[in-house]
Amino acid sequence: MKIIEMKNLIFIVSFLAFNTLADPLLIDFKSIAGKSLEQVEPIVGKPSKCNRPYVENVLHCVFKAGAIEIFFVNDVSDWITISTFEKYPYAIESISHIGLTSLPNSKPTAKLGWLTHYEPYLNYKSIMLGEGENGLLAYISIKVNTLNFGVFTPLPNSDSSSKIEVPKELNDLDSEIQKLQSKLR
């Protein structure tokens, strides 16, 4: 009897260990969302590069050789993109790999080619899934607090006297998403 119990115990431990190792959490998203750079670094490491694109109160940092990109808006992590390396299905349920739970029967607010957009979703402004090759998920991009950069304070060396706007390409993409959303309603 003890041999059978021991075999069962070994099987259970092996099964749990294999499943944990075979499908690890890419990152615990909640541990980095809405945090300062100083709070994010112990979790994802030092950034390989950071710059201030376009505006003073936005800092763009790249971590883990480009696997994680974070825009810090007003000093907190806000726009976060995590590469999934095309290992998971292109479906909202794949957010479980970053520690989030998908809502049952979730319907996207917009689909634009290889992008699927959910807005709002859970406690976030939006979640966007990017489709890679063979119908697999290439990345997950989440906007935590702000939906778009809009108009911000210019960089000190800017020749603008008061405000600058986000580049036209980003505003055009937002416009396309809004048009698709209105068609789905």
Salt bridges, closest charged atoms under 4 A:
ASP23 OD1 - HIS97 ND1 3.28
GLU41 OE1 - LYS46 NZ 3.33
GLU69 OE1 - HIS60 NE2 2.70
GLU119 OE1 - HIS117 NE2 3.55
ASP172 OD2 - LYS168 NZ 2.82
GLU176 OE2 - LYS179 NZ 3.56
